[in-house]
């Protein structure tokens, strides 16, 4: 019997969309292990005969979660306007599903069916090809390097237009440039920099000048040289845009603080109250909106046309004048979506293959429909990996259910550009979360580097930097080189050498206790990965140990040792 309450399909969404001008993806969700078959019937909405002539095609069960199965088909449609319905079978029951209702007959009116109105090229959500193939090295500039293979670890204090700007560890733009060989040597082909513009504190999230590199880090010309050096090495560079809020000493907020209601910038900020009072203590809650009650970071009114235009100019300035390749947008989910639409439109007009990545900590389909971002920071990956690899709170089946959610929640093209991460400047180091058990950590890193999406590695992860508190997980970089460093280099090399690990499909093979196996494949090749995230031996089923091992640990030909793993070419 069909469990009708579990059936879900939504037109013009991750359930039905074009991946290019010829190919369309259709999905349907059903109760787990309920449907024995699911077929799509599709036809030309503008068909000149009535009833519409439909073509049937079988849909494949491509993923399962704890409660649901997902059926999918990618078809090369001869039609740009498509109407369609589903035929669902469970046991002896068969029903047709269209218009969010169940029927036992085919409708005579084509208006009753689901529709993909027109597969327009402008509506196809995709990400730049280079982002699909990126392996990203995330640098916290103050902590990374002041020279070749060194970080001074000394504070910095400089003056800019009467304001004091500070650094903590001594990292510089030139220090990054002088270590590009180290980064490229590990296999990374893109760097993402946390904020580099002039700001008061070492983290640079309290901005005072969006058009100038912070003096503690260097100069605009030195940044231009960094971008040029990246491009010479065929590396891309993404920078951080902080447009939700600014700093106390940003010119517009300073004017408001000084002139109150008479300031021409009074509408540049969200929910101001006059007089504007700057709290002397961090314990006081300001009388103006700000980022997370952080008094030094007043919230901008991005709904104001002047503010919107100002930051569009910021966005295009660094693209046009310095040739950056992408923006990572801070606190993106607290900025109004019309601002982002305008910003993204302006950025793409300046550089069509610019990558735009939003900081959104939760599921983000609202921002990923093609009108705003190409990608968001996939903190869900970090959370799920923490529960499975680091803590063992969930088993492989529960982990795979969460993997299914990460695969199915967005339009297909966009999953290949998701910024996947285990670490960032905002969270404890994953190695520390693993209790500094490097075996567990390596399993999580293996998953990060072989899953769908663009993997992002926080500086020093490859060196085994640890830390649970902010001062520790933002600690100075070390360049010693360890067996862990070699491990990163080897696995990244495998990713870079196998296109199926970057743009291929994903199929789950095994979920037994702590044993998790899957494969990435395309028309030309297939890579199998097996991860034993438990403190006991696990025998790999025959179908999961096919092919020749590329790299492995604790594998004897049939069995994986505790926390063992295997990568093989099928």
N, C-alpha and C positions, 0 to 999 in steps of 0.2 A: 504493500500500500504506500502510495506517495505521501511523504510527510510534507504537506503543502505549506505548513507554517515556516519551513526552513528555506523554501525556494526564494531566490532573490536575483533580480536582473534590473539594471538601471541604464536606459539608453543614454548615449552621449556622455560616457564616463569611463572609468577603468573597466567597465563591463562591455563596452562597445565603442571602438574608436579605430581610426586609421593609423597605421604605422608608417605608411607612405601613400602615394596617390593610387596605388594598385591594390595594396594589401590591407585587409581589415581583421581586427581581432574581436571575437565575441566570447563572452564568458557567462556562466551561470553557476550560482551557488546552490547546493542542495545539502540535505542532512547527510551526515557521515554514513557511508555504507548503505545508503537507501536506494539510489537509482541503479538499475542494471544497465540502462542506456540513456543517452541524451543526444538528440539530433537537432540540428539547426536546419530550418527551411528558409531559404532566402530568395528574393525576387526583385525585379525592377519596379520601384514605386511608380514609375511613369509607363509601365507596361501598357500597350495599346489594346490589350484584350482584358476581359473581365469574366471570371475571376483571374487574379494575378497568377502567372505561371511560376511555381516555386521549384527550386532545386534543393534536394536534401543532402546533407553532409554530416557524417558522424563527428561528435565532439569527444575529445579525450579527457579522461580524469587526470589532471596535471598536478594536483596538489590536494593535501588533506590537512585539516586542523583537528583539534580535539572534538569539535562539534560538526564540522562541515567538510564537504568535498567541493572541489572547484573543477568545473568542466570548461574546456577552452578549445577553440579552433581558430586558426589563422588561415584565411582564404584569399585567393586572388580573385577578386570580384570583377566581372565584366561591367558592373553597374556602379555609377557614382551615387545614385539615389537607391537606397536599399530598404525594403520592408521585409520583416522577418518574424518568425515565431519558433517556438521550441516544441519538440515532441519528447515527452518524458515517460519512461517506463520503469516501474518497480513491481517485480513479480508479475502478476497477471493484469495489473492495472496500467493503462496508458492514458495520458491526458495531453492536450495541447495547451500551451501557455503563451498568452500574448495580452498586451494591455494590462499587465499585472493581475490577470484573472485566468482561471482554468476553464477549458472547454472540451467538449467531445466532438466538435465539428469545426470545419474551416469557415471563417467569416466570408461573407460575400462582399463586404465593403473593405477596401484596402486601408481605409482610415483607422480601422480597429487594431491593426498590427503594430508591433514595434517598428520604429523607423530610425535609420541613420539618414537624415534628410539630404545631405550632400557631402561627400568626402572632399572638402576643399583643402587645398594645400596650406592655406593660411591657418587652418584649424588643427593641423597635425602637430601634436605636442612632441617635441624631440629635444635632444641635447646635443651640443657640439660633439663631433666625432672624437676630438682630442680628449674630451672629458671622459668618454667611455673607455678610453685607453690609458687614462692617467693613473699613476701611482704617486700619491701626494705626500710631501714632507712638510708638516706643519711646524713653523718656527715661531717661538715667542721671542721677539727680537732682543729684548733686554738681557735674556739669559743665554743666548746662543753662542756668539763669538765676537771677539774684538780684533782677532787676527787669524792667521792660518793655524788651525788646530789649537786655538787657545781662547780663553775668556778671562778678562782681567779680574772679574769679580770685585770691582771697585765702584763705589757710588759716583754719580755724576750730577752736577747742578749747574745749569746755565740760565741766562736771562734772554728772554725774547719779548720785545716790545713792552718792557716793564714788568713782565710776568716771569716767574721762576718755573722752569721745567726740570724734572728730576729723572734720573736713572738709578738703578739699584745694583745691577750686576756688570754693567759696562759693555753690553752687546751693542754692535753697530751695523750699519748697512754694509760698510766695507768688509766687516768681519764675515757677513753672510756671503758676499761675493768671493772672498778668498777661500771659502770652503765649499764652493759649488762642485769642485772635483770630488770631494768626499761624498756629497749627496748623490751626484750622478753615478759615482762608483758603486753605490749600493743598489742602483737601478731605478731610483726615483726620476721621474721626468716632469715634475711640477712641484713648485714650492708655494705654500700658502702662508702669508705673514699675518700674524696678529697686528693690531694697529701700529702704524708708523708715523702718523701725523702728529704735529705739535700738540702736547697735552701736559698737564701738570704732573701727574703721578707716573710711576715707572711702567704701569700696565697700558697707559695711553688710551684709556676709554673715557677720560674727561677732557674732551678736545677743546682747543682754543683756536686752532687755525687748520682748516681742512685743505689748504693749498700749499702747505709747507711741511717737509719732513721734520720730525722733532730734532732739535739741535743736539740732543744727547746721542741720537742715532747717526746723524750725518747731515748731508745737504741734498737738495733736489737733484743736483748734478750727479752726486754719488748714487742716488737711486736710479737715475737714468742709466748709469753705467752698469748697475746690477741687472736691470731689465735686459739691456743689450747682451750682457754676458750669459744670461739665461737663454736667450734666443739663439745665441751662437752655439750653445750646447743642445739645441732643440728641446729646451725645457720651457714650460709655461710658468707664469707667475700670477697668483691671485692675492689681492690685498683686502684688508678688512675695512668695511664701511660702517661707521657708527652714526646713524641718522635718526635714531629714536630719541637721542638726548645729546647734549653737548656738555661742556664744562662751565664752571662758574665764570671763567675769564674769556669765554667766547664773546666776541664783540657785542653781539645783540643782547645777551643776558646781562653783560656789564652795563649796557645802556639802560636796560629796564631797571636794574637795581639802583642806578644813580638817578634816573629821571621819573621813575614810577609811571603813573598813568599818562604822563606827557611823552613817554618814549614812543618813537615811531615803530619800535619793535615789540610793543606790548602784545600784539597778536601773533608773534612768532612762537609763543610758548603756550602750553596746554594748561588751562585752569589756573591762571595766575590770580593771586589775591594781593591787594595793595594795602599798605606798602609791602614790597617784597623784602622779607627778612631772611638773611642768611644765618642759619643756626651756627653757633660757635662750637657746638658739640655734636659729634656723630650720633649721640643718643637721642637728640631732639628730632622730631618729625617736622620737616619744612612745611611752610604754608603754601607751597607750590608743588605741582606734580613733578615727579622725577623718576629716575630709574630705581625701582625697588627701595624707595625711601632713602636713597643715597643722595644726601644734600648737595654733593659736589657735581651732580649730574642732572640738571633740570631737563624736563621732557619737552621736546620740540612739538609745535603744532603743525604736523605735516599735512593737515588739511588746508592750511593757508597757502594760496597760490604763490606768494612770494617765497615762502619756505620751500615749496615744491620746486620752483624754478631754480632756486639757489643750489639745491642738492642735485638736481639734474645737471647743473653746470659742473658741480664737483665730480659727478660720475663720468661725464664725457671728457673733462679736463685730463684726468689721469689716463684715460684711454687714448685720447688724441695726441697729447703732448708727451706721454711716457710709454705708450704702447703696452699697457698691462693687458692681461688675458682674461681676468675675471675679478668679480667682486664677491666677497663673503659678507653678508649683511647681518649686522648685530641686532639682537632682539627683534627679529623680523616680524614676529607674530603680534607685536604691540604697536605696529605702525599701520595706518589705514591702507587698505588694499588699492585704492585709487592712486595713492602716492607711488606704490610699487609698480602699478601698471605703467604709469607715466615714466618712472625712472628706468624701468626695463626697456620700454620702447625707445627712449633716448639712447641708452647704452647700446642696444642692438643696432640702432641706426649708425652709431659711430663705429661699431665693429660687429659685423653679423655673427661671428662665432665666439663672442664674449660669453663666458660662463657666469651665471648668476645663481648664487647659493645662499639660501636663507637659513638663519639660525632659528630653527623651530624644533623644540624638544619632543613634540608629540607627533602623532600621525598628521600628515600635512596635505591631504588631497585638495583642500581649499586653495592652497598656494601653487599647486602643481597641475593646473589644467591647461597650460600653454600660454596663459596671459601674463603670468608673473615669473616665477623662478624656474630654472632648469633643474634645480636640486635643493635638497635641504640636508642639514646635518643629521645623520641617522643615529641619534642617541639611543633609539630602541635597540639597535644592534649591541651597543655597549651593555645595556641593561640585561638583555637576554643572554649574552655571553657570560656576564657576571654570574647569573643564576645557574647556568649549566657548567661552564668550564671552571670558574673560580670557586664557587661555593657548593656545587652539586645539589642545589635545592630542587632542581627539576631533572627529569630523565630525558633521554634522547627524543622520545615521542613528543613530550611537551615542548622541548626546544624546537623540534621540527614544525610544530603547530605555529609557533611564533615566527619561524622562518617563512612559513606559508603566508602569514599576514604581511610580512615585509615584501614578499613577491607579488601579492595579488592586489594590494591596496592602491596602487598607482597604475596609470597607463603604461603599457609595456615598455615603450622606448625610455621612459623616464627612470625606470628602475636601474638602468645601466649607468646613470649619472649620479645616483645617490651617494652622498659623501659618507661613507661608512667609517666608523672610528671606534676605538677602544679607549682612547685617551684624548684629552684636550686641556687647555689652560684652566678649565673650570672644574675638573674632577680629579679625584685621587688616581695615582698611577695604577694601571690595571695589574701590573706585577705585584704591587703591594696588596691589592684586593685579593690576589691569589695566595697571600701569605708568603710571598717571595718564592713560591714553588714554581721554578722555571718550566717544569714539565707541563703544568696546567696552562701557563702563560703561552707556551709555544702552540698548544692546541688552538687557543683563541686566535693567535696571530695567523695560524694556518687557515682558519676559517675566514678571517678578515681578508686575506690575500687571495682566496679562491672563490669567494661568494660574488654574486651579481652586484655591481656598483663600483665606484671609485674608492679604493682604500686610502685612508689618510692615517699617517703615522706621526705621532707627536715627537718632536725633537728628543733624542736621547733614549727613546723606547728601545732602540736597537742596541743601546749600550747598557741596558738594565737599570736605568735611573728609576728610583723608587720615591714614594712620598704619599702620605695620606693627608697632610695639611698643606695649605696653599704655598707657604714658603718653601716646602720641600718638593712638591710636584712641579714647581717653577724653578727648581734649583739650577745652578750653572751646568752647562753642557760639559761632558767629558768626551774625549776622542780616543780613548785607549784601544778599543777594539777587543772583542771577546768572542767566544764561541757563539754567543747569542747574536752578535753582529754578523757573523758568517751565516748563521741560520737565516736571518732576514735577507741577506744578499742572495742566498741560494733560492729561497722561495720566490722572491721578487723576480729573479731571472727566469724561473719556470713560468710565472704569470706573463712576463713580457714575451716569452718565446711561444706561447700558445694562445692564439686568438680566441679559442673556445672558452678560456678562463676570463676573458674580458667581455666578449659580446655573445657568448653561446647561451644555450638553454640550461636549465637546472632540473635535475631529477633526483629525488630521494630514493636511496636504495635500502638502507637498513636503519631501524630505530629500535634497538634492544638494550634495555637498561641504560648504561652509559655509552654504548657503542653507536656511533653515528656515521653513516656512509652515504655518499652522494656522488653524482657525476655532473660535470659540465661538458656540453657537447655541441657541435655544429655539424654541418654537412660533411666536413673533412676530417674531424678528429674528435676524440673523447678522452677526458682526463677523469679518473676516479680518485676520490679522496676518502680515506677512512680514518676516523678519530676515536680513540678509546678513552673517554673522559671518566674513568673510574679506576678504583684501586684493586682491580682484579683482571685476570687474563680474559680475553674475549676472542672466540673463533670467528673469523670472517667467513660468511657464507660464500660458496663457490662463485656466485655471480658478482661478488664484490671484490674478488681478488684476481680478476682477469687482467691480462696484459703484463707489461714489463714495468717494474718499479723504477721510478725516476729518483725518488728520495724516500727514505723511511727511517723509522726509529722503533726498535723493539718488535720487529716483525720477523717471524721465523719461516714464513712461507704459507702458513695457515692461520696462525694466531698472533694477535697483538698483545704485547705486554701491557701492564698498567700504564696509562697515559702514553701508550704507543700510537704511532700514526704511519700512514702510507700514502704516497702520491704515485699513481701509476698511469701509464698511457695504454689505453685499451686497444 
